[in-house]
Amino acid sequence: MTATIPVGIRLDGVAVTPDGKNVYVGDADSNTVFVIATASKTVTATIPVGIRPYGLAVTPDGSKVYVANNGSNTVSVIDTKSNAVTATIPVGTTPIAFGIFIQPE
């Protein structure tokens, strides 16, 4: 089943937790990340991050979401249990995306 869930205006990044329970959507217009619960198809949290969140990535264990804040030259780290920013990391100019490297065992 599909659904339309209203969030933000200028959506520039999306990431899904490995268990598929939550979708994180960056809105560059409001400088926030919306958390959507897939089971209820509702927004369960709105998280303030840096300026113009573009790229999002979830760690393989689903514990963190990294957000590339294009306008503030930072990466926000979101804890997925609390849905709160736990760190803001300064990075180079205008980050837009990144990937998560998984070390083979």
Biotite code that builds the C-alpha atoms (Angstrom):
import biotite.structure as struc

atoms = struc.array([
    struc.Atom([0.000, 0.000, 0.000], chain_id="A", res_id=1, res_name="MET", atom_name="CA", element="C"),
    struc.Atom([1.253, 3.493, -0.792], chain_id="A", res_id=2, res_name="THR", atom_name="CA", element="C"),
    struc.Atom([0.533, 6.697, 1.056], chain_id="A", res_id=3, res_name="ALA", atom_name="CA", element="C"),
    struc.Atom([1.159, 10.405, 0.715], chain_id="A", res_id=4, res_name="THR", atom_name="CA", element="C"),
    struc.Atom([2.589, 11.908, 3.883], chain_id="A", res_id=5, res_name="ILE", atom_name="CA", element="C"),
    struc.Atom([2.883, 15.705, 3.978], chain_id="A", res_id=6, res_name="PRO", atom_name="CA", element="C"),
    struc.Atom([6.361, 16.874, 5.003], chain_id="A", res_id=7, res_name="VAL", atom_name="CA", element="C"),
    struc.Atom([8.276, 20.062, 4.222], chain_id="A", res_id=8, res_name="GLY", atom_name="CA", element="C"),
    struc.Atom([8.636, 21.915, 0.960], chain_id="A", res_id=9, res_name="ILE", atom_name="CA", element="C"),
    struc.Atom([12.136, 21.300, -0.428], chain_id="A", res_id=10, res_name="ARG", atom_name="CA", element="C"),
    struc.Atom([12.970, 17.676, 0.242], chain_id="A", res_id=11, res_name="LEU", atom_name="CA", element="C"),
    struc.Atom([16.561, 16.887, -0.602], chain_id="A", res_id=12, res_name="ASP", atom_name="CA", element="C"),
    struc.Atom([17.453, 13.646, 1.134], chain_id="A", res_id=13, res_name="GLY", atom_name="CA", element="C"),
    struc.Atom([15.882, 10.420, 2.324], chain_id="A", res_id=14, res_name="VAL", atom_name="CA", element="C"),
    struc.Atom([17.144, 7.394, 4.250], chain_id="A", res_id=15, res_name="ALA", atom_name="CA", element="C"),
    struc.Atom([15.410, 4.276, 5.552], chain_id="A", res_id=16, res_name="VAL", atom_name="CA", element="C"),
    struc.Atom([16.447, 2.370, 8.664], chain_id="A", res_id=17, res_name="THR", atom_name="CA", element="C"),
    struc.Atom([17.630, -1.193, 7.988], chain_id="A", res_id=18, res_name="PRO", atom_name="CA", element="C"),
    struc.Atom([14.561, -2.654, 9.708], chain_id="A", res_id=19, res_name="ASP", atom_name="CA", element="C"),
    struc.Atom([12.292, -0.517, 7.483], chain_id="A", res_id=20, res_name="GLY", atom_name="CA", element="C"),
    struc.Atom([10.428, 0.936, 10.461], chain_id="A", res_id=21, res_name="LYS", atom_name="CA", element="C"),
    struc.Atom([11.419, 4.580, 9.942], chain_id="A", res_id=22, res_name="ASN", atom_name="CA", element="C"),
    struc.Atom([12.118, 6.911, 7.052], chain_id="A", res_id=23, res_name="VAL", atom_name="CA", element="C"),
    struc.Atom([14.206, 10.073, 7.603], chain_id="A", res_id=24, res_name="TYR", atom_name="CA", element="C"),
    struc.Atom([13.525, 12.946, 5.183], chain_id="A", res_id=25, res_name="VAL", atom_name="CA", element="C"),
    struc.Atom([15.579, 16.145, 5.005], chain_id="A", res_id=26, res_name="GLY", atom_name="CA", element="C"),
    struc.Atom([13.834, 19.438, 4.263], chain_id="A", res_id=27, res_name="ASP", atom_name="CA", element="C"),
    struc.Atom([16.239, 22.127, 3.047], chain_id="A", res_id=28, res_name="ALA", atom_name="CA", element="C"),
    struc.Atom([13.564, 24.815, 3.395], chain_id="A", res_id=29, res_name="ASP", atom_name="CA", element="C"),
    struc.Atom([13.001, 24.373, 7.140], chain_id="A", res_id=30, res_name="SER", atom_name="CA", element="C"),
    struc.Atom([16.443, 22.949, 8.055], chain_id="A", res_id=31, res_name="ASN", atom_name="CA", element="C"),
    struc.Atom([14.842, 19.919, 9.650], chain_id="A", res_id=32, res_name="THR", atom_name="CA", element="C"),
    struc.Atom([14.674, 16.168, 9.280], chain_id="A", res_id=33, res_name="VAL", atom_name="CA", element="C"),
    struc.Atom([11.255, 14.539, 9.488], chain_id="A", res_id=34, res_name="PHE", atom_name="CA", element="C"),
    struc.Atom([10.906, 11.019, 10.875], chain_id="A", res_id=35, res_name="VAL", atom_name="CA", element="C"),
    struc.Atom([8.120, 8.939, 9.366], chain_id="A", res_id=36, res_name="ILE", atom_name="CA", element="C"),
    struc.Atom([6.977, 5.692, 10.992], chain_id="A", res_id=37, res_name="ALA", atom_name="CA", element="C"),
    struc.Atom([6.222, 3.314, 8.150], chain_id="A", res_id=38, res_name="THR", atom_name="CA", element="C"),
    struc.Atom([3.662, 1.276, 10.110], chain_id="A", res_id=39, res_name="ALA", atom_name="CA", element="C"),
    struc.Atom([1.423, 4.232, 10.940], chain_id="A", res_id=40, res_name="SER", atom_name="CA", element="C"),
    struc.Atom([2.481, 6.389, 7.969], chain_id="A", res_id=41, res_name="LYS", atom_name="CA", element="C"),
    struc.Atom([2.764, 9.412, 10.266], chain_id="A", res_id=42, res_name="THR", atom_name="CA", element="C"),
    struc.Atom([5.456, 11.933, 11.120], chain_id="A", res_id=43, res_name="VAL", atom_name="CA", element="C"),
    struc.Atom([6.685, 10.991, 14.595], chain_id="A", res_id=44, res_name="THR", atom_name="CA", element="C"),
    struc.Atom([9.450, 13.589, 15.015], chain_id="A", res_id=45, res_name="ALA", atom_name="CA", element="C"),
    struc.Atom([10.783, 16.797, 13.497], chain_id="A", res_id=46, res_name="THR", atom_name="CA", element="C"),
    struc.Atom([14.484, 17.279, 14.195], chain_id="A", res_id=47, res_name="ILE", atom_name="CA", element="C"),
    struc.Atom([16.270, 20.635, 13.734], chain_id="A", res_id=48, res_name="PRO", atom_name="CA", element="C"),
    struc.Atom([19.626, 20.197, 11.957], chain_id="A", res_id=49, res_name="VAL", atom_name="CA", element="C"),
    struc.Atom([22.054, 22.470, 10.089], chain_id="A", res_id=50, res_name="GLY", atom_name="CA", element="C"),
    struc.Atom([21.310, 24.688, 7.104], chain_id="A", res_id=51, res_name="ILE", atom_name="CA", element="C"),
    struc.Atom([20.016, 22.912, 3.957], chain_id="A", res_id=52, res_name="ARG", atom_name="CA", element="C"),
    struc.Atom([20.150, 19.216, 4.880], chain_id="A", res_id=53, res_name="PRO", atom_name="CA", element="C"),
    struc.Atom([20.824, 17.414, 1.606], chain_id="A", res_id=54, res_name="TYR", atom_name="CA", element="C"),
    struc.Atom([22.270, 13.939, 1.947], chain_id="A", res_id=55, res_name="GLY", atom_name="CA", element="C"),
    struc.Atom([21.218, 11.445, 4.612], chain_id="A", res_id=56, res_name="LEU", atom_name="CA", element="C"),
    struc.Atom([22.675, 8.046, 5.478], chain_id="A", res_id=57, res_name="ALA", atom_name="CA", element="C"),
    struc.Atom([21.736, 5.482, 8.127], chain_id="A", res_id=58, res_name="VAL", atom_name="CA", element="C"),
    struc.Atom([24.421, 3.348, 9.747], chain_id="A", res_id=59, res_name="THR", atom_name="CA", element="C"),
    struc.Atom([24.166, -0.384, 9.011], chain_id="A", res_id=60, res_name="PRO", atom_name="CA", element="C"),
    struc.Atom([23.059, -1.104, 12.591], chain_id="A", res_id=61, res_name="ASP", atom_name="CA", element="C"),
    struc.Atom([20.360, 1.594, 12.343], chain_id="A", res_id=62, res_name="GLY", atom_name="CA", element="C"),
    struc.Atom([21.556, 3.454, 15.436], chain_id="A", res_id=63, res_name="SER", atom_name="CA", element="C"),
    struc.Atom([22.484, 6.747, 13.766], chain_id="A", res_id=64, res_name="LYS", atom_name="CA", element="C"),
    struc.Atom([21.527, 8.957, 10.849], chain_id="A", res_id=65, res_name="VAL", atom_name="CA", element="C"),
    struc.Atom([24.163, 11.254, 9.349], chain_id="A", res_id=66, res_name="TYR", atom_name="CA", element="C"),
    struc.Atom([22.928, 14.440, 7.678], chain_id="A", res_id=67, res_name="VAL", atom_name="CA", element="C"),
    struc.Atom([25.081, 16.505, 5.278], chain_id="A", res_id=68, res_name="ALA", atom_name="CA", element="C"),
    struc.Atom([24.148, 20.142, 5.949], chain_id="A", res_id=69, res_name="ASN", atom_name="CA", element="C"),
    struc.Atom([25.063, 21.882, 2.706], chain_id="A", res_id=70, res_name="ASN", atom_name="CA", element="C"),
    struc.Atom([24.596, 25.458, 3.915], chain_id="A", res_id=71, res_name="GLY", atom_name="CA", element="C"),
    struc.Atom([26.370, 25.215, 7.258], chain_id="A", res_id=72, res_name="SER", atom_name="CA", element="C"),
    struc.Atom([29.308, 22.992, 6.207], chain_id="A", res_id=73, res_name="ASN", atom_name="CA", element="C"),
    struc.Atom([28.490, 20.469, 8.919], chain_id="A", res_id=74, res_name="THR", atom_name="CA", element="C"),
    struc.Atom([27.254, 16.936, 9.425], chain_id="A", res_id=75, res_name="VAL", atom_name="CA", element="C"),
    struc.Atom([24.573, 16.356, 12.050], chain_id="A", res_id=76, res_name="SER", atom_name="CA", element="C"),
    struc.Atom([24.524, 13.007, 13.836], chain_id="A", res_id=77, res_name="VAL", atom_name="CA", element="C"),
    struc.Atom([21.048, 11.857, 14.887], chain_id="A", res_id=78, res_name="ILE", atom_name="CA", element="C"),
    struc.Atom([20.538, 9.108, 17.468], chain_id="A", res_id=79, res_name="ASP", atom_name="CA", element="C"),
    struc.Atom([17.636, 7.015, 16.153], chain_id="A", res_id=80, res_name="THR", atom_name="CA", element="C"),
    struc.Atom([16.433, 5.953, 19.620], chain_id="A", res_id=81, res_name="LYS", atom_name="CA", element="C"),
    struc.Atom([15.935, 9.514, 20.867], chain_id="A", res_id=82, res_name="SER", atom_name="CA", element="C"),
    struc.Atom([15.598, 11.198, 17.444], chain_id="A", res_id=83, res_name="ASN", atom_name="CA", element="C"),
    struc.Atom([17.869, 13.960, 18.701], chain_id="A", res_id=84, res_name="ALA", atom_name="CA", element="C"),
    struc.Atom([21.075, 15.445, 17.306], chain_id="A", res_id=85, res_name="VAL", atom_name="CA", element="C"),
    struc.Atom([23.944, 14.118, 19.418], chain_id="A", res_id=86, res_name="THR", atom_name="CA", element="C"),
    struc.Atom([26.808, 15.779, 17.522], chain_id="A", res_id=87, res_name="ALA", atom_name="CA", element="C"),
    struc.Atom([27.498, 18.403, 14.879], chain_id="A", res_id=88, res_name="THR", atom_name="CA", element="C"),
    struc.Atom([30.717, 17.869, 12.964], chain_id="A", res_id=89, res_name="ILE", atom_name="CA", element="C"),
    struc.Atom([32.388, 20.655, 10.926], chain_id="A", res_id=90, res_name="PRO", atom_name="CA", element="C"),
    struc.Atom([33.360, 19.438, 7.441], chain_id="A", res_id=91, res_name="VAL", atom_name="CA", element="C"),
    struc.Atom([34.501, 20.924, 4.130], chain_id="A", res_id=92, res_name="GLY", atom_name="CA", element="C"),
    struc.Atom([32.575, 23.337, 1.957], chain_id="A", res_id=93, res_name="THR", atom_name="CA", element="C"),
    struc.Atom([29.011, 22.507, 0.852], chain_id="A", res_id=94, res_name="THR", atom_name="CA", element="C"),
    struc.Atom([28.627, 18.799, 1.679], chain_id="A", res_id=95, res_name="PRO", atom_name="CA", element="C"),
    struc.Atom([25.818, 17.218, -0.312], chain_id="A", res_id=96, res_name="ILE", atom_name="CA", element="C"),
    struc.Atom([26.067, 13.458, 0.076], chain_id="A", res_id=97, res_name="ALA", atom_name="CA", element="C"),
    struc.Atom([28.132, 10.587, 1.422], chain_id="A", res_id=98, res_name="PHE", atom_name="CA", element="C"),
    struc.Atom([28.058, 6.851, 1.806], chain_id="A", res_id=99, res_name="GLY", atom_name="CA", element="C"),
    struc.Atom([28.572, 4.471, 4.668], chain_id="A", res_id=100, res_name="ILE", atom_name="CA", element="C"),
    struc.Atom([31.476, 2.084, 4.247], chain_id="A", res_id=101, res_name="PHE", atom_name="CA", element="C"),
    struc.Atom([30.824, -1.422, 5.550], chain_id="A", res_id=102, res_name="ILE", atom_name="CA", element="C"),
    struc.Atom([33.979, -3.283, 6.543], chain_id="A", res_id=103, res_name="GLN", atom_name="CA", element="C"),
    struc.Atom([33.815, -6.908, 5.386], chain_id="A", res_id=104, res_name="PRO", atom_name="CA", element="C"),
    struc.Atom([34.196, -9.442, 8.176], chain_id="A", res_id=105, res_name="GLU", atom_name="CA", element="C"),
])
